[in-house]
Amino acid sequence: MRKLGQDDAAAFRAIRLEALEAHPEAFGADLQDEADRDVEWFARWITGSAVFAAFDADRMVGIAGFFKVDGRKSAHMGKLIAMYVRPEARGSGAALDLVEAVLAHAEGQVIQVHLGVAVGNAPAIRLYEKAGFEIYGTEPRALFVNGRYIDEHLMVRFLNKAPGKTTKND
């Protein structure tokens, strides 16, 4: 498990495109859009945010990304994105290791990490719940993939209970 660098861009691009092809319903990005992007674009993604990978020997078997939300009013939040584990590595603990790597990286930068997950993706929901995430809502028709709508559960993991009052809009 490690944070990726610029030299990992080609391998990252390959696994990312594999993820988008295998599970288009799990990602907001489109396979064709990302397939049209060159390795340099993926290198900029890696260096502009934090992308972690799990390995089996030298083979990249899983990825997960993190970015901090921009803006003064939202800077306390981060997002876990681009989570994917190759089929041969599922059940190995790599997925939980990736989520924990993202959370460790986020600690001290944000107070909460958000993600979206397809309502029907029970294994992913269980993984995120095991890592301490909780569902706080459901976005209907979040994605439109292959002629059908995909609802997404919105999940959050609070890294600490920051001082300050939480209020509902008046």
C-alpha positions as CSV (number, residue, x, y, z in Angstrom):
1,M,0.0,0.0,0.0
2,R,1.4,3.4,-0.9
3,K,0.5,6.8,-2.2
4,L,1.1,7.0,-6.0
5,G,3.5,9.3,-7.7
6,Q,3.9,10.6,-11.2
7,D,5.7,7.5,-12.4
8,D,2.7,5.4,-11.6
9,A,0.4,7.2,-14.0
10,A,0.4,4.5,-16.7
11,A,-0.5,1.7,-14.3
12,F,-3.1,4.0,-12.6
13,R,-4.7,4.8,-16.0
14,A,-4.9,1.1,-16.8
15,I,-6.7,0.1,-13.6
16,R,-8.9,3.1,-13.7
17,L,-10.1,2.3,-17.2
18,E,-10.6,-1.3,-16.2
19,A,-12.8,-0.1,-13.3
20,L,-14.9,2.1,-15.5
21,E,-15.4,-0.7,-18.0
22,A,-16.2,-3.4,-15.4
23,H,-18.5,-1.3,-13.2
24,P,-19.8,1.8,-15.1
25,E,-22.7,2.1,-12.5
26,A,-20.2,2.7,-9.7
27,F,-18.5,5.8,-11.1
28,G,-19.6,9.2,-12.1
29,A,-16.8,9.3,-14.8
30,D,-17.4,7.8,-18.2
31,L,-15.1,5.2,-19.7
32,Q,-14.9,6.9,-23.1
33,D,-14.1,10.3,-21.6
34,E,-11.3,8.9,-19.5
35,A,-10.0,6.6,-22.3
36,D,-9.5,9.7,-24.4
37,R,-7.2,11.2,-21.8
38,D,-3.5,10.6,-22.0
39,V,-1.1,9.4,-19.3
40,E,0.0,13.0,-18.6
41,W,-3.6,13.8,-17.6
42,F,-3.6,10.9,-15.1
43,A,-0.2,12.1,-13.8
44,R,-1.7,15.5,-13.1
45,W,-4.6,13.8,-11.3
46,I,-2.1,11.8,-9.1
47,T,0.0,14.9,-8.2
48,G,-3.0,17.2,-7.8
49,S,-4.8,15.0,-5.2
50,A,-3.9,11.9,-3.2
51,V,-4.3,8.5,-4.9
52,F,-3.4,5.3,-3.1
53,A,-2.9,1.8,-4.5
54,A,-2.7,-1.7,-3.1
55,F,-0.3,-4.1,-4.7
56,D,0.2,-7.8,-5.0
57,A,3.9,-8.0,-5.6
58,D,4.4,-5.4,-8.3
59,R,0.8,-5.6,-9.7
60,M,-1.5,-2.7,-8.8
61,V,-4.7,-4.5,-7.5
62,G,-6.7,-1.6,-6.0
63,I,-7.0,2.2,-6.0
64,A,-8.7,4.9,-4.0
65,G,-8.5,8.6,-4.2
66,F,-9.0,11.6,-1.9
67,F,-9.4,15.3,-2.4
68,K,-10.2,18.1,-0.1
69,V,-13.3,20.1,-1.1
70,D,-12.5,23.7,-2.2
71,G,-14.0,26.8,-0.6
72,R,-13.9,28.4,2.8
73,K,-17.3,27.1,3.8
74,S,-16.5,23.5,2.6
75,A,-12.8,23.1,3.4
76,H,-13.6,20.9,6.4
77,M,-14.8,18.2,4.0
78,G,-13.0,15.7,1.9
79,K,-14.1,13.1,-0.6
80,L,-13.1,9.4,-1.1
81,I,-13.3,8.8,-4.8
82,A,-12.3,6.3,-7.5
83,M,-12.4,3.2,-5.2
84,Y,-11.8,0.0,-7.1
85,V,-10.3,-3.4,-6.3
86,R,-9.6,-6.0,-9.0
87,P,-11.6,-9.2,-8.6
88,E,-8.6,-11.3,-7.7
89,A,-7.8,-9.1,-4.7
90,R,-11.4,-8.8,-3.3
91,G,-11.7,-10.4,0.1
92,S,-7.9,-10.0,0.7
93,G,-8.3,-6.9,3.0
94,A,-7.0,-4.6,0.2
95,A,-10.2,-2.6,0.0
96,L,-10.3,-1.8,3.8
97,D,-6.5,-1.0,3.6
98,L,-7.2,1.5,0.8
99,V,-10.1,3.1,2.7
100,E,-7.9,3.3,5.9
101,A,-5.0,4.9,3.9
102,V,-7.4,7.6,2.6
103,L,-8.7,8.2,6.1
104,A,-5.2,8.4,7.6
105,H,-4.2,10.9,4.8
106,A,-7.3,13.0,5.4
107,E,-6.7,13.2,9.2
108,G,-5.6,16.7,10.1
109,Q,-6.7,18.1,6.8
110,V,-10.5,17.7,7.1
111,I,-12.9,16.7,9.8
112,Q,-15.2,14.5,7.7
113,V,-14.9,12.4,4.6
114,H,-17.8,11.9,2.2
115,L,-18.5,9.3,-0.6
116,G,-21.3,8.1,-2.8
117,V,-22.1,4.5,-3.4
118,A,-24.7,2.8,-5.6
119,V,-27.6,1.7,-3.5
120,G,-27.4,-1.8,-4.9
121,N,-23.7,-2.3,-4.1
122,A,-24.0,-4.2,-0.9
123,P,-20.4,-5.3,-0.6
124,A,-19.1,-1.7,-0.9
125,I,-21.7,-0.4,1.6
126,R,-20.6,-3.1,4.1
127,L,-16.9,-2.2,3.5
128,Y,-17.6,1.5,4.2
129,E,-19.7,0.8,7.2
130,K,-16.9,-1.4,8.6
131,A,-14.6,1.6,8.1
132,G,-16.9,3.8,10.2
133,F,-18.9,5.5,7.4
134,E,-22.7,6.0,7.9
135,I,-25.4,6.7,5.4
136,Y,-26.9,10.2,5.8
137,G,-29.1,10.3,2.7
138,T,-29.8,8.9,-0.7
139,E,-29.6,10.8,-4.0
140,P,-32.2,9.5,-6.4
141,R,-31.1,9.2,-10.0
142,A,-27.6,10.2,-9.2
143,L,-26.3,8.6,-12.4
144,F,-27.8,7.5,-15.7
145,V,-25.9,4.4,-17.0
146,N,-26.8,2.2,-19.9
147,G,-30.4,3.4,-20.0
148,R,-31.2,3.2,-16.3
149,Y,-30.9,5.5,-13.3
150,I,-28.7,4.6,-10.4
151,D,-29.5,5.9,-6.9
152,E,-26.6,6.6,-4.6
153,H,-26.3,6.4,-0.8
154,L,-24.4,9.4,0.5
155,M,-22.1,8.4,3.3
156,V,-19.9,10.2,5.8
157,R,-17.1,9.3,8.2
158,F,-16.5,11.9,10.9
159,L,-12.8,12.0,11.8
160,N,-13.4,14.0,14.9
161,K,-16.2,16.0,16.5
162,A,-15.0,19.5,15.8
163,P,-16.0,22.3,18.0
164,G,-18.9,24.4,16.7
165,K,-22.6,24.1,16.6
166,T,-24.5,22.1,14.0
167,T,-27.8,23.7,13.0
168,K,-30.5,23.1,10.6
169,N,-31.4,25.9,8.2
170,D,-33.9,28.2,9.7
